[in-house]
Amino acid sequence: METVTEKKEKRIMVVEDDKNLNKLISYNLSKNGYMVESVYDGISAKDKLTKDIFDVVVLDIMLPGIDGFRICEFIKENLAAHKTFVVVLTARAQPLDKIYGTLAGADYYLTKPFSVAKLMGIIKKLTIIRDKKFSVGKGGGNEKNS
């Protein structure tokens, strides 16, 4: 069974320009034992992603500066960050938007309005999958030997 200490090693970045929604998501992630970094625009997200490695990024699409599709592509093309899971969380619910998200490398596409419980479940599942393949916490992003 996973302890709170083990969960604390999981790093999640929330990229959402709606400050209240960002705080809601960040609060729930922190309450569930994750280390959370919040940013409110695409430029800050890209800057953080060049300096830090995250297990999961919760990413809005309609962001000031650089849109979420470009940030997602940046994550998946970046050698240091490409193992990061991306959960797109957006109001853009058209089929073409979902195709763009998939092509950009999103691992999950969740549309607003959404259930916080569902988002927490998705993140938990992705961190479990990540644990089976990689370790970011103490191991600094090195692959685990299986």
C-alpha positions in Angstrom: 0.0 0.0 0.0 1.2 3.5 -0.9 1.9 5.8 2.0 1.6 9.5 2.1 5.4 9.8 2.2 5.6 7.8 -1.1 2.9 10.0 -2.7 4.8 13.1 -1.7 7.5 12.2 -4.1 5.0 12.5 -7.0 5.3 15.9 -8.6 2.3 17.4 -10.4 2.3 20.7 -12.3 -1.1 22.4 -12.8 -1.2 24.8 -15.8 -4.5 26.6 -15.6 -5.1 30.4 -16.1 -8.3 30.4 -14.1 -6.9 31.2 -10.7 -9.9 29.7 -8.7 -9.8 26.5 -10.7 -6.1 26.2 -10.4 -6.3 26.6 -6.6 -9.2 24.0 -6.5 -7.1 21.5 -8.4 -3.9 22.2 -6.5 -5.7 22.0 -3.2 -7.1 18.6 -4.0 -3.8 17.3 -5.2 -2.0 18.5 -2.1 -4.8 17.0 0.1 -4.1 13.7 -1.7 -0.4 13.9 -0.9 1.1 15.2 -4.1 3.8 17.9 -4.4 2.1 20.6 -6.6 3.5 23.4 -8.7 1.0 25.9 -10.0 1.4 28.1 -13.0 -1.1 30.3 -14.8 0.3 30.7 -18.4 2.1 28.9 -21.1 5.4 30.8 -20.9 5.8 30.1 -17.1 4.9 26.4 -17.8 7.5 26.1 -20.5 10.1 27.8 -18.2 9.3 25.4 -15.3 9.5 22.4 -17.6 13.0 23.3 -18.8 14.2 23.4 -15.1 12.1 20.7 -13.4 10.7 17.2 -14.1 7.1 16.3 -13.2 5.3 13.0 -13.0 2.1 14.5 -14.4 1.1 17.9 -15.9 -2.5 19.0 -15.8 -2.8 21.3 -18.7 -5.4 23.7 -20.0 -5.4 24.4 -23.7 -6.5 28.1 -23.8 -3.6 29.7 -22.0 -2.0 33.2 -22.3 1.4 33.2 -23.9 1.8 29.7 -25.3 -1.3 27.5 -25.9 -1.5 24.1 -24.2 -1.1 22.1 -27.5 2.3 23.7 -27.9 3.2 23.0 -24.3 2.2 19.4 -24.7 4.3 19.0 -27.8 7.2 20.6 -25.9 6.9 18.1 -23.1 6.8 15.1 -25.4 9.7 16.4 -27.5 11.9 17.3 -24.5 14.4 14.6 -23.6 14.2 15.4 -19.9 10.4 15.7 -19.8 9.1 13.3 -22.4 8.2 10.7 -19.8 5.8 13.1 -18.1 2.2 12.2 -18.4 -0.1 15.0 -19.7 -3.7 15.4 -18.7 -5.4 18.0 -20.9 -8.2 19.7 -19.0 -10.1 22.1 -21.2 -13.4 23.5 -22.3 -12.5 22.7 -25.9 -14.6 19.6 -26.4 -14.9 19.3 -30.2 -13.7 16.1 -31.8 -11.0 18.0 -33.8 -9.6 19.5 -30.5 -9.4 16.0 -29.1 -7.5 14.9 -32.2 -5.1 17.8 -31.8 -4.6 16.9 -28.2 -3.8 13.3 -29.1 -1.4 14.3 -31.9 0.3 16.8 -29.5 1.0 13.8 -27.1 -1.7 14.1 -24.4 -2.2 11.0 -22.4 -5.7 11.9 -21.3 -8.2 14.5 -22.5 -10.7 15.6 -20.0 -13.3 18.3 -20.8 -14.8 21.0 -18.5 -17.0 20.9 -16.6 -15.3 17.9 -14.9 -15.4 15.9 -11.7 -12.6 16.6 -9.3 -12.8 13.0 -8.1 -12.4 11.8 -11.7 -9.4 14.0 -12.2 -7.8 12.7 -9.0 -8.5 9.1 -10.1 -6.9 9.7 -13.5 -3.8 11.2 -11.8 -3.5 8.4 -9.4 -3.7 5.8 -12.2 -1.1 7.7 -14.2 1.3 7.9 -11.2 0.9 4.2 -10.6 1.7 3.5 -14.3 4.7 5.9 -14.0 5.9 4.1 -10.9 6.0 0.8 -12.8 8.2 2.4 -15.5 10.0 5.4 -14.1 10.9 7.3 -10.9 11.1 11.1 -10.7 11.1 11.5 -6.9 14.4 10.5 -5.3 15.8 8.9 -8.4 15.9 12.1 -10.5 14.0 10.7 -13.5 16.0 7.5 -14.0 14.2 4.4 -15.2 13.6 1.7 -12.7 15.1 -1.7 -13.3 12.3 -4.2 -13.7 
